[in-house]
């Protein structure tokens, strides 16, 4: 009979669950709350991280080549561009020349970065064209034309078609006509004016020179490898992770707090299940003695409580997943307005990751089983005679 005890263990465990409705409900609630909160929290953090990832992928260069320390320009840059163009995984690249300029109009003055490049090439990196609120980015290909951020335009009280004066020590004073105004939701809006390479070179009074090559990749995860490869050629290349450490910190901190918070939720559920299973062992002492008297081995007794805890964990995880998904859908309809990455976010950034939810379910069931190990071991070590006496 007891050779079939695996089936009997499940049967007895289910009978315990049905008979002890209050303890069953408490166990399921403990696990369900932990899982549901974890689902909502991970969805929120995943959504926030996706916004940052999209910002990097769509609005920032993934690798930037700069002059060597102590130098102003990238030497032999044409051969560098030829080599970059042959690399697999490179989506686009743009040579540029940047310089600080003081932009003035009437009594308003603001320092900005004058960034000269081919507008089509630069647009593939920064997606400025899709962020234009007025004018046309392609117009800056003409000498003396500029596209500036909306915030910078407001600070200078500049409208489309207005002229601003660009000056700086050891630079040629230049009048720029604003032919484009953009809004990206990034620092570009505050202090960058895009111009043609010729305009930037004229302002700096330089010839055929550049001081940066900005590269966009098909896979941003390959940025560090690409930067290392170009550095091995004798150039100064850095990945977006090095150039934007604050974004990396935000992504890493978000991931850390997600794991830490989920761990706390699961620990609470762990102790809840453990205490209830321990109480169940006390209540079922006489029944344990009867099973032992009928020939059940200690391992059979242990299996009953482990199976019961696994079932409770699975039921709680299923309920928690349903509750968490409902919470995500509900919160997803809450109005939430913020500008990020050049777009207006009108709802909370929540992303459901099926893989993470499956992992939470596995964690919940596994911890429920672990929580029952001590009570199950305690039950299996009871003396049959003493257990029958209660």
C-alpha positions, -999 to 999 in steps of 0.1 A, spaced: 0 0 0 27 25 10 45 19 -23 18 41 -37 23 67 -11 33 94 -36 -4 94 -47 -16 92 -12 6 121 -2 -11 143 -27 -45 130 -16 -38 137 20 -23 170 13 -54 181 -7 -76 168 21 -57 190 46 -60 220 24 -98 215 21 -103 208 57 -83 237 71 -99 265 51 -87 293 74 -50 282 73 -53 275 36 -67 310 29 -40 327 50 -12 308 32 -26 316 -2 -32 353 7 4 356 20 19 342 -12 -7 360 -34 1 394 -19 39 389 -23 35 378 -59 9 405 -69 30 434 -54 61 419 -71 43 418 -105 32 454 -102 66 466 -89 87 448 -116 63 460 -143 68 496 -132 106 493 -129 108 475 -163 88 503 -179 111 530 -164 142 511 -176 126 507 -211 122 545 -213 159 549 -205 169 522 -229 148 537 -257 164 571 -250 198 556 -254 188 536 -285 170 564 -303 183 597 -291 220 592 -282 252 580 -300 262 545 -289 299 551 -294 318 584 -297 353 588 -310 370 620 -297 405 635 -302 433 620 -281 440 638 -248 458 671 -255 447 673 -291 419 694 -306 410 673 -337 408 637 -349 437 632 -373 433 611 -405 396 610 -399 387 601 -435 405 567 -431 387 562 -398 353 568 -414 362 543 -441 370 516 -415 339 524 -394 318 520 -425 329 484 -430 322 473 -394 293 448 -390 266 461 -366 272 498 -374 238 514 -383 250 549 -390 278 573 -382 284 611 -384 315 632 -382 311 665 -364 328 696 -351 316 712 -319 324 744 -301 311 765 -273 294 797 -285 276 826 -268 243 831 -285 228 865 -282 196 882 -293 188 917 -281 194 917 -244 193 879 -240 224 858 -239 230 821 -235 260 798 -239 254 768 -261 272 741 -279 274 748 -317 274 714 -332 283 712 -369 276 681 -390 257 669 -421 221 672 -410 211 639 -426 239 620 -409 233 636 -376 196 629 -378 203 592 -380 220 595 -346 198 619 -327 165 616 -346 162 654 -345 141 654 -377 112 636 -360 115 660 -330 111 692 -350 83 714 -338 90 741 -363 110 744 -395 132 718 -412 164 702 -400 177 698 -436 177 736 -439 208 739 -417 229 725 -446 230 760 -458 257 782 -443 246 804 -415 214 784 -407 208 768 -373 183 745 -356 180 750 -318 161 733 -289 128 747 -278 140 755 -243 170 774 -258 147 793 -281 125 803 -252 155 815 -232 166 837 -261 131 847 -270 138 835 -305 112 825 -331 116 808 -365 133 831 -389 150 852 -362 187 859 -362 210 852 -333 246 863 -329 272 836 -321 305 848 -305 333 834 -285 369 843 -278 392 833 -307 362 826 -329 346 845 -358 315 863 -349 287 848 -369 250 856 -375 228 825 -375 193 824 -388 170 800 -368 154 777 -394 144 749 -371 132 744 -335 132 709 -320 120 692 -288 136 659 -278 130 659 -241 168 656 -236 196 681 -226 199 688 -264 169 711 -260 186 733 -235 221 740 -249 227 728 -284 225 745 -318 229 723 -348 246 738 -378 264 725 -409 300 714 -408 310 744 -429 293 769 -405 311 754 -375 344 754 -393 339 790 -403 330 800 -368 362 783 -354 382 796 -384 394 761 -392 398 740 -424 388 704 -430 387 692 -394 364 673 -371 365 666 -333 341 637 -330 326 607 -348 293 596 -334 282 561 -341 248 544 -339 247 506 -335 221 480 -344 226 465 -309 234 490 -281 247 461 -260 277 458 -283 288 494 -276 316 486 -252 331 460 -276 329 484 -305 345 512 -285 373 488 -275 379 478 -311 382 513 -324 405 522 -294 427 493 -305 432 512 -338 448 541 -319 418 563 -315 400 575 -284 366 558 -284 340 555 -256 307 537 -253 274 553 -242 279 536 -209 311 556 -203 297 588 -217 264 586 -198 272 570 -164 240 586 -149 218 565 -172 237 533 -163 233 541 -126 196 546 -131 193 513 -149 214 494 -125 198 509 -94 164 501 -108 174 465 -113 189 463 -78 158 477 -61 136 454 -80 155 423 -69 158 435 -34 121 444 -30 109 411 -45 132 393 -21 116 412 8 81 404 -4 90 367 -8 106 365 26 74 378 42 54 352 24 81 326 34 76 332 71 38 333 67 37 299 51 63 284 75 43 295 106 11 281 92 27 248 82 43 245 117 8 251 132 -6 224 109 20 199 122 9 205 158 -28 201 148 -22 169 128 0 151 154 -26 124 161 -32 118 124 6 116 118 8 89 145 -20 69 128 -3 71 94 30 58 110 11 30 127 -3 20 93 32 17 79 40 51 66 78 59 66 92 91 79 99 102 43 62 96 35 52 120 63 76 146 52 63 144 16 28 151 27 37 185 41 60 194 13 34 186 -13 8 205 6 31 235 8 39 233 -29 1 232 -37 -5 262 -15 24 281 -31 12 273 -66 -24 284 -57 -11 316 -41 12 323 -70 -16 319 -95 -39 341 -75 -11 367 -70 -3 367 -107 -40 374 -116 -42 401 -90 -9 417 -101 -19 417 -138 -52 433 -129 -34 459 -108 -10 466 -138 -40 471 -161 -57 493 -136 -26 515 -130 -20 516 -167 -51 537 -171 -42 563 -144 -33 596 -160 4 604 -157 18 632 -179 56 636 -183 79 644 -212 107 618 -219 128 611 -249 109 637 -270 75 623 -264 47 629 -240 40 600 -216 4 601 -206 2 569 -185 24 551 -160 52 533 -179 43 497 -171 56 467 -190 46 431 -184 75 407 -189 61 371 -191 96 357 -183 98 377 -150 63 367 -140 71 330 -146 102 335 -125 82 350 -97 58 320 -98 87 296 -96 102 316 -68 69 316 -49 65 278 -52 101 271 -44 101 293 -13 68 277 -2 84 243 -3 115 255 15 92 271 42 77 237 48 111 219 51 114 224 89 78 217 98 79 186 75 111 174 91 96 180 125 65 159 116 86 131 102 106 128 134 76 125 157 75 93 178 45 73 166 34 63 202 36 99 214 19 112 183 -11 88 188 -14 101 223 -16 136 209 
